[in-house]
Structure formats: C-alpha cells, structure tokens
Amino acid sequence: SGMKLQIDATIQYSLEERKSRLFYSDLRVESPYNTYQHPGLPPGPINNPGQVAIEAALNPAETDYLYYVASGDGGHTFSSTYEEHLEARKQYID
C-alpha cells in the first residue's frame, strides 16, 4: 500500500545503544533500517526469529490490521483504522 512501516524496533537496530524509550529525535537517525524514513521492509533482518515467528511469517493470519501500539506490559493493541489506532495510543502513550 506504499505505507512506511514505522516500526520502533528498526530504530533500535539503527542506534548505537538500545534505549528503554525512544524519542522523536531518534526517528531521524540516518539508516537504511529506519522505517520511519524509508518505505517497505528494511534491507535485512533486525532480529534472530524463533521457529514460531518463522511459521507465523510463512503462514500469516488474515486480518485487516494496519496499526499497533505497545501496551507497556509486553502486549499490543491492534487496529484496522488510523482513528482506532489514535484511540489506542491514548490508552498507552498520550
């Protein structure tokens, strides 16, 4: 769909040191892995996935989710529309 992935994990991969919290200034890091600046997938892996993750990538669930927000306790809230995503962000971020 031409959307940028905007995944925080790719920013963490681009930084010299891992941070417990990213800031907007971190999103400006120059890197081909910066999915806030570059559309599509990064040029290579950003992690070493386990068997379950590989199977999920090979057999993805059919959903209409386009957005997610981390809940802060290791979970995520997934949304189909940008409006739903903004509401979910209010619970955990804003």
N, C-alpha and C positions, 0 to 999 in steps of 0.2 A: 504493500500500500504506500510505499515511499516514506513511511514514518521513521523517525530516528528512534532507536530503542531506548535511549536514555536510561541505561542501567548503571546503578551506583557501583556494582561490582567491577565493571570495566574501568571506572575511575580509580578505584582502589588498586587495581592492577597497574594502572599508569603512574601511580605515585611512588616515590622512593620509599616511603614508610606507610604502613597501614594506619588508618585513623579510626577511632571509635565513632566519630561523627564527621560527615562531610559538610563543607560549606560551599556556597555559590562560587566562591573564588576557586575552589578545587575543580569545578566543572570546566574551567578554562585551560586546564593542563593540555599542553600540546602533545598529542599522541594519536597514532592511528587506531588505538584501542578506545579512544574517547567517543563513546556512542551518543554523547550529547552534541558533538560536533559533526560526526560522520554517520550517514545513514547506513542501514544494513548491519550485517554481522561484522565483528572485529576480524582482523586478518588471521587470527589464530586463537587457540584455546586460552581461557583465563583461569582454568582450574583443572584438576585431575578428577573427572567424574567417576562415581562408582557404578556398579552394574545396574542398579535401579534407575539411576539417572540416564544411562545409555539406553536402557529399554524404553524409558519414557520418551526420549528424543526420537527413537525409531518408531514408536507407536504412540504418537501424541493423542491426548484426549481431544475430542471435538467440542470446542466451546466457542463462544463469541467474545471471550475476554480479550481486551486490548491493554488494560492497565492493572497495576497492582501497587499496593503500598505496604511496607513492612509494619507490622503491629508493635514491634519493640520487644516482643516476648518470643521471637523465633518464628512467628506465624506471619501470614499475609492475608490481606483482603483484596479480592479480585473484582474488577468492574468491567462492564461492557461498554459504558459510555464515559465520556470525559466528565460529564456532570456527576455521575455516580462516583467517579474517582475523586473529584473535588470534595464530595461529602465524606468519603472515607478518609481523606487526608485530614479533614477537620478533627476526626477522632484521635489521630495518632501524631500529627505533625503540627498543625496550626494552633 
